Amino acid sequence: MNLNNDEYAKRIAVLERKVAREKKARNLAENQLEKYSLEIYETNQSLQKSLAFSKRKQAELAYLGQASIEVASEQSLNELMAQTVSLTGKFADAACGFYLVTDRSEFVDKENVQVWQGDNSWRSDIDFVMQTSQVLPLNQKEPFESWLVSPVDDVTFECKNDYKWITYTNFSLLNNRVAWIVFFSSAEYIDEETLYVLETSRTHLLSGIRKRLTDVKILKRTVQLQDTVSSLEQAKRQLVQSEKMASLGQLAAGVAHEINNPIAFIHSNMQVLQDYLNDYKELDTQIRKYLATDQIFDQAAYDSLCESIEFSYIQEDSELLLNTNLEGLDRVKEIVENLKSFSHAGDQKFSEISLYECVEAALKIAWNSLKYDHQVENNLDVADSIVLGNLGQLQQVFVNLFINSAHAMEGGGQLSISQTLLPDSIIVHVTDCGSGMDQDTVNKLFTPFFTTKPVGVGTGLGLSISYAILEAHSATIEVDSILGKGTTFNITFPLI
């Protein structure tokens, strides 16, 4: 094809414009690609930073989480401190670390201090610990409020081992003791963010230490309280027993008289029986004489001998005397058993008991104070008066009430014991027609050492101890009294 110059020029111009457009497009593409590459690089850098930040935060959270678990655990303070050194050392990338306890700036059990190593092992190195103590402010009286960091080069420290930083803090313990945690680092610098995390961990650790110290204090206090309670219980038992003995002392003359009466007639009966025994021997001797001399010993002779010693009367009277003696001995036995039941300290165990039988036993103990001028009625029902209690202690309560009633009825009168049965309880009423009391006296009645009796007659403890005994039995006691007319003690016992 033959083209003229104008056509060539036009075609060349078209090609040049096309090349220019392509060049421009390529430049635009290259610029866009460079921009995208830069954006991708910046995004990648940002992602790497974010990933590093996330990993760091994850490590921080894992460290704080594990530290919180250790603080909340039931492990001992010594175990907690060891775990804290290990966890914190790994988190802070420390070269080594340890904890120790001082008492007024002096080491406690320094021979057993273990040094944690970066490979998570422990070793004993007392020289290293002793040299470290030279750079710690052990004389500091007040505990630190944060971690302290010092360059190793700034202190006199012979065992540097390329350590560049020493980080430490302390905590107050009991009895002027102080716990120290120390770390050494070979890093060029101590990261500020790490110190912030360590501060958070330190707060948690301080709470854990205080909790354990509080538990120790509570435990010691509990032991002291238990000892005190045991001492008070022992003192209470001794007081109750002493009051029993005091009551027995007041009743001693009457009790002795109660025992002496049957003993006296038993003694008299035994003398008569001794005479009867001599008569038996005499009868035997006479019979043997008859037989030895070949005399005729027939019924008439035997009757004659028996009549001479009043044998029939002896037989009849001997049986009567023996029965009387046995009754007297039973009476003595009963008195002794009641006294033994009353005075025996025994244990504090409760069992099912009959208030009727308890009152009967108490009446027998106090009987000598009542039998001459007083009439006594025990109207308690045997079947309805079963409660859970300690027989000896409740006997003591009723003996105190009966003796007080006898003293209130100085010229004689009637003492009655009755009951009111409720669905879940029984009320025992002890009523006398004595001198009665005014309200002021009633209000003080159960106060220890308060008594209206003359000096030497009352201890002032009987009713206060009775009140404590009834309280231990979940029983209550109320007093209705009219001056000059009499008094009623109303004791409410829960039924079984």
C-alpha positions in Angstrom: 0.0 0.0 0.0 1.4 3.3 -0.9 0.8 6.0 1.7 1.6 9.6 1.3 3.5 11.6 3.9 0.3 13.0 5.4 -1.1 9.6 6.1 2.2 8.5 7.6 2.3 11.5 9.8 -1.3 10.8 10.9 -0.6 7.2 11.7 2.6 8.1 13.6 0.7 10.7 15.6 -1.9 8.0 16.5 0.8 5.6 17.6 2.5 8.3 19.6 -0.8 9.1 21.4 -1.4 5.4 22.1 2.1 5.0 23.5 1.6 8.0 25.6 -1.7 6.7 27.0 -0.1 3.3 27.7 2.9 4.9 29.4 0.5 7.1 31.5 -1.6 4.0 32.4 1.6 2.1 33.3 2.8 5.0 35.5 -0.6 5.1 37.1 -0.5 1.4 37.7 3.0 1.5 39.1 2.1 4.4 41.4 -1.1 2.5 42.5 0.9 -0.7 43.0 3.5 1.2 45.0 0.8 2.8 47.1 -0.9 -0.6 47.6 2.5 -2.2 48.5 3.1 0.6 51.0 -0.3 0.1 52.5 0.2 -3.6 52.7 3.6 -3.1 54.4 2.2 -0.6 56.9 -0.8 -3.0 57.5 1.6 -5.9 58.0 3.7 -3.8 60.4 0.6 -2.8 62.3 -0.6 -6.4 62.4 2.8 -7.5 63.7 2.6 -4.8 66.4 -0.9 -5.8 67.2 0.0 -9.4 67.4 3.0 -8.6 69.6 0.8 -6.4 71.8 -1.9 -9.2 72.0 0.7 -11.8 72.9 2.1 -9.5 75.5 -1.4 -8.8 76.9 -2.1 -12.5 76.8 1.1 -13.2 78.7 0.2 -10.5 81.2 -3.4 -11.9 81.6 -2.1 -15.4 81.9 0.5 -14.3 84.6 -2.1 -12.2 86.5 -4.7 -15.0 86.2 -2.3 -17.6 87.5 -1.0 -15.3 90.3 -4.7 -14.7 91.3 -5.2 -18.5 91.4 -2.2 -19.0 93.6 -3.4 -16.2 95.9 -6.9 -17.7 96.2 -5.6 -21.2 96.8 -5.3 -22.9 100.2 -1.6 -23.3 100.1 0.6 -22.0 102.9 2.3 -18.6 103.0 5.6 -20.2 102.3 4.3 -22.0 99.3 2.6 -18.9 98.0 5.8 -16.9 98.2 7.7 -19.6 96.3 5.1 -19.8 93.6 5.1 -16.0 93.3 8.9 -15.9 92.8 8.7 -18.6 90.1 5.7 -17.0 88.2 7.0 -13.5 88.4 10.5 -14.5 87.5 9.3 -16.2 84.3 7.0 -13.3 83.4 9.6 -10.6 83.9 12.3 -12.7 82.1 14.5 -12.4 85.3 17.8 -14.2 85.5 17.2 -15.3 89.1 15.2 -14.4 92.2 14.4 -15.5 95.8 12.4 -14.5 98.8 13.5 -14.3 102.4 12.2 -13.3 105.8 13.8 -10.9 108.3 13.1 -10.3 111.9 14.3 -6.8 113.0 16.7 -6.7 110.0 18.1 -10.2 110.8 17.6 -13.2 108.6 15.2 -15.9 109.6 16.2 -19.4 108.5 18.7 -18.1 106.0 20.3 -21.5 105.5 17.2 -22.8 103.8 16.7 -19.9 101.4 16.4 -21.2 97.8 17.4 -19.2 94.7 15.1 -19.5 91.6 16.9 -19.7 88.3 15.8 -18.6 84.8 15.5 -22.3 83.7 12.8 -22.6 86.5 15.1 -24.6 88.8 16.0 -23.9 92.4 19.4 -24.0 94.1 20.8 -23.3 97.5 23.3 -20.4 97.4 23.6 -18.7 100.8 26.7 -16.6 99.8 24.7 -15.0 97.0 21.8 -14.3 99.3 24.0 -12.9 102.0 25.7 -10.6 99.5 22.4 -9.5 98.1 21.3 -8.6 101.6 24.1 -6.1 101.8 22.3 -4.0 99.1 18.8 -4.3 100.5 17.5 -1.6 102.9 16.8 -4.2 105.6 16.6 -1.4 108.3 13.6 0.1 106.5 10.9 0.3 109.2 7.9 0.9 107.0 7.1 -1.6 104.2 7.4 -0.5 100.6 4.3 0.5 98.6 5.7 -0.7 95.3 8.5 -2.4 93.5 11.9 -0.7 93.6 14.5 -1.0 90.8 18.2 -0.2 91.1 21.1 -0.7 88.7 23.6 -3.4 89.9 26.5 -1.2 88.9 25.5 1.4 91.4 25.9 -0.9 94.4 28.7 -2.9 95.9 28.0 -6.4 94.6 30.8 -8.9 94.0 28.7 -11.6 92.3 27.4 -9.6 89.4 27.2 -12.4 86.8 26.3 -9.8 84.2 23.3 -8.8 86.2 22.3 -5.2 85.4 19.2 -4.6 87.5 17.9 -5.6 90.9 14.1 -5.4 91.5 12.7 -5.9 95.0 9.8 -5.2 97.3 8.7 -6.3 100.8 5.6 -7.1 102.9 4.9 -6.9 106.6 4.2 -10.2 108.4 3.3 -11.1 112.0 5.5 -10.3 115.0 7.7 -7.6 113.3 8.8 -10.0 110.6 9.2 -8.8 106.9 9.1 -10.9 103.7 11.3 -9.8 100.9 11.1 -10.7 97.2 14.2 -10.0 95.0 14.9 -10.5 91.3 18.0 -9.9 89.2 17.9 -9.1 85.5 20.5 -9.2 82.7 18.4 -7.1 80.3 19.5 -3.7 79.0 16.5 -2.0 80.5 13.5 -2.8 82.7 10.3 -2.5 80.7 7.9 0.1 82.3 4.8 -1.9 81.3 6.2 -5.0 83.0 6.5 -2.9 86.2 2.9 -1.8 85.9 1.8 -5.5 85.7 4.1 -6.4 88.7 2.4 -3.7 90.7 -1.0 -5.3 90.0 0.4 -8.7 90.9 1.9 -7.2 94.1 -1.5 -5.9 95.1 -3.0 -9.3 94.7 -0.1 -10.9 96.6 -0.5 -8.4 99.4 -4.2 -9.4 99.7 -3.2 -13.1 99.8 -0.6 -12.4 102.5 -3.1 -10.4 104.6 -5.7 -13.2 104.2 -3.3 -15.8 105.4 -2.0 -13.7 108.3 -5.7 -13.1 109.2 -6.4 -16.8 109.1 -3.4 -17.4 111.3 -4.6 -14.8 113.8 -8.1 -16.2 113.7 -6.7 -19.7 114.2 -4.7 -18.5 117.2 -7.7 -16.6 118.5 -9.9 -19.6 118.0 -7.5 -21.8 119.9 -7.3 -19.2 122.7 -11.1 -19.0 122.8 -11.4 -22.8 122.9 -8.9 -22.9 125.8 -10.9 -20.1 127.5 -14.2 -21.9 126.9 -12.7 -25.2 128.2 -11.4 -23.3 131.3 -14.8 -21.7 131.8 -16.6 -25.0 131.4 -14.2 -26.5 134.0 -14.7 -23.6 136.3 -18.5 -23.9 135.8 -18.4 -27.6 136.7 -16.3 -26.9 139.7 -18.6 -24.1 140.8 -21.7 -26.4 140.4 -19.9 -29.1 142.3 -18.8 -26.7 145.0 -22.3 -25.5 145.4 -23.5 -29.1 145.7 -21.0 -29.6 148.5 -22.1 -26.4 150.2 -25.7 -27.6 150.1 -24.7 -31.0 151.5 -22.8 -29.1 154.2 -25.9 -27.3 155.2 -27.8 -30.6 155.1 -25.1 -32.6 156.8 -26.6 -32.6 160.3 -30.0 -33.6 159.0 -28.6 -36.3 156.8 -26.5 -37.6 159.6 -29.7 -37.7 161.7 -31.6 -39.5 159.0 -28.9 -42.2 158.8 -28.4 -42.3 162.6 -32.0 -43.2 163.3 -32.1 -46.5 161.4 -28.5 -47.3 162.5 -29.5 -46.8 166.2 -32.5 -49.1 166.1 -30.5 -51.6 164.0 -27.8 -51.6 166.7 -30.4 -52.0 169.5 -32.1 -54.9 167.6 -28.8 -56.6 167.1 -28.1 -56.5 170.8 -31.5 -58.2 171.4 -30.7 -60.7 168.7 -27.4 -61.4 170.4 -29.3 -62.2 173.6 -31.7 -64.4 171.7 -28.7 -66.2 170.2 -27.4 -66.9 173.8 -30.8 -68.3 174.6 -30.5 -70.6 171.6 -27.1 -71.7 172.8 -28.5 -72.4 176.3 -31.3 -74.5 174.8 -28.8 -76.5 172.8 -26.7 -77.0 176.0 -29.7 -78.3 178.0 -30.7 -80.7 175.2 -27.1 -82.1 175.1 -27.1 -82.6 178.9 -30.3 -84.6 178.7 -28.9 -86.8 176.0 -25.6 -87.2 177.7 -27.1 -88.5 181.0 -29.5 -90.9 179.3 -32.4 -89.0 180.7 -35.7 -89.4 178.9 -35.9 -86.5 176.5 -39.4 -86.5 175.1 -41.8 -83.8 173.9 -42.8 -82.8 177.4 -39.1 -82.2 178.3 -38.4 -80.2 175.1 -41.5 -78.1 175.7 -40.4 -77.5 179.2 -37.0 -76.3 178.1 -38.5 -74.1 175.4 -40.9 -72.5 177.8 -38.1 -71.8 180.2 -36.4 -69.5 177.6 -39.6 -68.2 176.0 -38.6 -69.9 172.8 -41.9 -69.1 170.9 -41.5 -65.3 171.7 -37.9 -65.4 170.7 -38.8 -66.9 167.3 -41.5 -64.4 166.6 -39.5 -61.4 167.8 -36.4 -62.5 166.0 -38.2 -62.5 162.7 -39.7 -59.1 163.4 -36.3 -57.7 164.4 -34.6 -59.0 161.2 -37.3 -57.5 159.1 -37.0 -54.2 160.9 -33.2 -54.3 160.4 -33.6 -55.0 156.7 -36.0 -52.0 156.4 -33.5 -49.8 158.3 -30.6 -50.9 156.1 -32.7 -50.2 153.0 -33.4 -46.8 154.3 -29.7 -46.1 154.8 -28.9 -47.5 151.4 -31.6 -45.2 149.8 -30.2 -42.2 151.6 -26.7 -43.0 150.6 -27.7 -43.6 146.9 -29.6 -40.3 146.8 -26.6 -38.5 148.3 -24.3 -40.2 145.8 -26.5 -39.3 142.9 -26.7 -35.7 144.1 -23.1 -35.1 145.0 -21.4 -37.1 142.1 -20.0 -34.7 139.5 -20.7 -37.2 136.7 -20.7 -36.3 133.0 -22.7 -33.7 131.2 -24.6 -36.2 129.0 -28.4 -35.9 128.9 -30.7 -38.9 128.9 -34.4 -39.5 129.4 -35.4 -38.9 133.0 -38.6 -38.7 135.0 -39.1 -35.4 136.7 -41.3 -37.2 139.2 -38.5 -39.5 140.3 -36.0 -36.6 140.2 -38.3 -34.6 142.6 -38.8 -37.6 144.8 -35.0 -38.1 145.1 -34.5 -34.4 145.8 -37.2 -34.5 148.5 -35.4 -37.4 150.2 -32.2 -35.4 150.3 -33.9 -32.3 151.7 -36.4 -34.3 153.9 -34.8 -33.5 157.2 -35.4 -29.8 156.5 -39.1 -30.5 155.8 -40.3 -33.5 157.8 -41.1 -32.0 161.1 -43.1 -28.9 160.4 -44.0 -29.1 156.7 -46.4 -31.0 154.7 -45.2 -32.1 151.2 -47.3 -33.1 148.2 -45.7 -34.3 145.0 -48.5 -34.3 142.4 -46.3 -34.8 139.3 -47.4 -37.5 137.0 -44.9 -40.3 136.4 -45.9 -40.9 132.8 -46.2 -37.2 131.7 -43.0 -36.0 133.2 -40.3 -37.6 131.0 -37.8 -35.0 129.7 -34.3 -35.0 128.4 -31.8 -34.0 131.0 -29.1 -34.7 133.5 -30.5 -36.3 136.7 -27.8 -35.1 139.1 -28.0 -31.5 137.9 -31.8 -31.3 138.0 -31.8 -32.9 141.5 -29.5 -30.0 142.5 -32.1 -27.5 141.2 -35.0 -29.0 143.1 -33.0 -29.5 146.3 -32.1 -25.7 146.2 -35.8 -24.8 145.7 -37.0 -27.2 148.4 -34.5 -25.9 151.0 -35.3 -22.3 150.1 -39.0 -23.1 150.5 -38.3 -24.7 153.9 -36.4 -21.6 155.1 -39.2 -19.3 153.8 -41.7 -21.4 155.8 -39.8 -21.0 159.1 -42.8 -21.9 161.3 -44.0 -24.7 159.1 -46.4 -24.9 156.1 -47.2 -26.8 153.0 -44.9 -27.4 150.0 -46.6 -28.6 146.9 -45.2 -29.7 143.6 -47.7 -29.7 140.7 -47.6 -29.6 136.9 -49.3 -28.1 133.9 -49.0 -30.2 130.7 -48.8 -28.3 127.4 -48.5 -29.8 123.8 -44.7 -29.4 123.7 -43.7 -28.7 127.2 -44.4 -29.3 130.9 -44.5 -26.7 133.6 -43.5 -27.8 137.1 -44.8 -25.5 139.9 -43.0 -25.5 143.3 -45.3 -23.6 145.7 -44.8 -22.7 149.3 -46.9 -20.6 151.7 -43.8 -18.8 153.2 -42.9 -15.2 153.7 -42.8 -14.4 150.0 -40.7 -11.7 148.4 -41.1 -8.2 147.1 -40.4 -7.4 143.4 -36.9 -6.0 144.0 -35.9 -9.3 145.7 -37.4 -11.3 142.9 -35.4 -9.2 140.3 -32.1 -10.0 142.1 -33.0 -13.6 142.9 -30.8 -15.3 140.3 -27.9 -12.9 140.7 -24.7 -14.7 141.8 -23.9 -14.2 145.6 -27.3 -12.5 146.3 -28.9 -14.0 149.3 -31.5 -13.0 151.9 -30.2 -15.6 154.4 -27.9 -14.8 157.3 -24.2 -15.0 156.9 -23.0 -18.6 157.0 -26.4 -20.0 156.1 -26.5 -19.3 152.3 -23.8 -19.0 149.7 -25.9 -16.9 147.3 -25.0 -19.3 144.5 -27.8 -21.9 144.7 -30.4 -20.1 142.5 -27.9 -18.6 140.1 -26.4 -22.0 139.4 -29.9 -23.5 139.2 -30.7 -20.9 136.6 -27.6 -21.8 134.6 -28.4 -25.5 134.8 -32.0 -24.9 133.6 -30.7 -22.7 130.8 -28.4 -25.6 129.7 -31.5 -27.8 129.7 -33.4 -25.3 127.4 -35.7 -24.8 130.4 -37.0 -21.5 131.8 -37.9 -20.4 135.3 -40.2 -17.7 136.4 -41.1 -16.6 139.9 -44.5 -15.5 141.2 -44.3 -14.2 144.8 -46.5 -12.2 147.1 -44.9 -10.7 150.2 -46.3 -12.4 153.3 -48.3 -15.1 151.3 -45.9 -17.3 149.5 -43.9 -18.0 146.4 -44.3 -20.2 143.3 -41.4 -21.2 141.0 -42.6 -22.1 137.6 -40.1 -24.2 135.6 -40.9 -25.0 132.0 -39.2 -28.0 130.4 -39.5 -29.0 126.7 -41.0 -32.4 126.3 -39.2 -35.1 124.3 
